[in-house]
């Protein structure tokens, strides 16, 4: 089952998730949240790049290198989850 909904980000930056009652209590589920922005990720004026500046300051890596590291981490996490779910079955 896939549930997808487009939301407007509220002033308090909080969203809530209500699941369908057809999902059994105690069932295991993988929940993913993807938050793509409408800003050009290559633009130097992008809010995403500005927010990375503090994280990367003095680290000697670029935003693009940092994002590549994040992608590598995500790949490793997905592989670990896949192994875990295959062991559970």
C-alpha positions, 0 to 999 in steps of 0.5 A: 500500500502506498499513501501519498499526499502533497501538503503545504508546510504550516507555520509550526513546520509540523505535519501529522500522519493518520493511517487507514484503519484497514492496517492491522494493529501491530503490523510492521510498516516502513514509513518514508518521508521525501521532502523535495524543494522547489528550489534549484539545488545548483543555485547558490541562493538556494535555501538548502545550500545556505543551510549547509554552509554552517554544517560544512564550515571548516570541514573542507568539503563542498555541498555536493560532496556532502550530498554524495556522502548522504547518498552513500549512507542512504544506500548502506541503510537501505541495504541493511534494511533489506537484509533485516526484512529478509531475515524476518520473513 
